[in-house]
Amino acid sequence: MRVNSWNGWDPLTHVIVGRADGTMVQAPEPTVVRDWPDDGFPAGAYGPLPDDMVQAANAQLDAFADLLRSRGIRVDRPDVIDFGRPVSTPDWEQGSMFGCMPPRDVLVTVGSEILEATMSYRSRWFEYLCYRPLLDSYFRDDPDMRWEAAPKPRLTDDAYKPGFWPEYEALGFDEQIARVRENDLALTEIEPLFDAADIARCGKDLFVQLSMVTNRSGVDWLRRHFPEHRVHPVTFGNTHPVHIDATWVPLRPGLVLHCGEREAEEDLVQYFKINDWEIVSAARPAKTWDELPKLCFCSPWLSMNVLSLSPDTVCVEAGETAQMELLDSLGFEVVPVPFWDVAPFGGGLHCSTVDIHREGELQDYFPKRYGRF
Ligand code: ABU
């Protein structure tokens, strides 16, 4: 057993797949207020997702895990804890936790290191506990594994901009995008905050999206933590940025899938182009916003939240035929995986996994510099 993964495309041999059990529509907190009055959760209400939804999601997660095993990939699953119980630290009390479907949000593997992210929601502060038994076993089995945890944040009220959402939602698209480009969003800079799923790994380069859950201090902490890497803060034209993996998805050396609706910064585009990368616009998602499953807080662009099994094989949600055709035309073996029942539990195929081992070593895919990159 060995922990090793430097990018999102080398041949995958060991992965964690999340679970839907016990997932909550989480209790309100400074930057999260769910509001689904037609589906039993008006603003302020919280509680477990319905049993039938949990069963449907787990059926798809289990089938996905079996599919990966059938391809010779070792699959581990997290421990479910009681996400419905209130939690607290000396600084705050929170009515519930969230769940453990999307391990990608919490953990990132960089080489032989697995790093636990700070997270920035109080409901997700304790989520690392679901992965501790696995991390402990990897640490025991692999003498070279580095087990790291970013500083646990205090998440006092000062970590959040007061009154952010009403003020932000009143802005027009252009004003919101200007705020996104400045990272003048929900979080303050009082302490480093990041979700692991805001990181796209490309060997020596780590692209980290500044978002509703990742601040500049978080990127700065990552830069100092990975001194041998080039750590780049990046933004996209997405009014509600949360995680980079439905926006900018490197699929193999020289090819990145981009959500064209979420414009990349010109310097980022040029950095890729000057290093001979092709930037391919993802196909339109099969679903519109109105067609998303109930209680889903993700976007239709989960259509591009794909999991690469190797540089030429990629798992894609089975209903996303346009995305599958596009990837087929780019020379990939496409593996269709039914997965939309999982979306209300926190994401798609990429979100629901975290790489523990991919064959391959650290490489520099961007030998030429451009602008601030
Ligand atoms: N956690 C990935 C979700 C990103 C999106 O909905 O666009």
Residues whose N, C-alpha, C, O or C-beta is under 5 A from the ligand:
A	BS01	ABU	V242 H243 A246 C298 S299 W301 G346 G347 C351
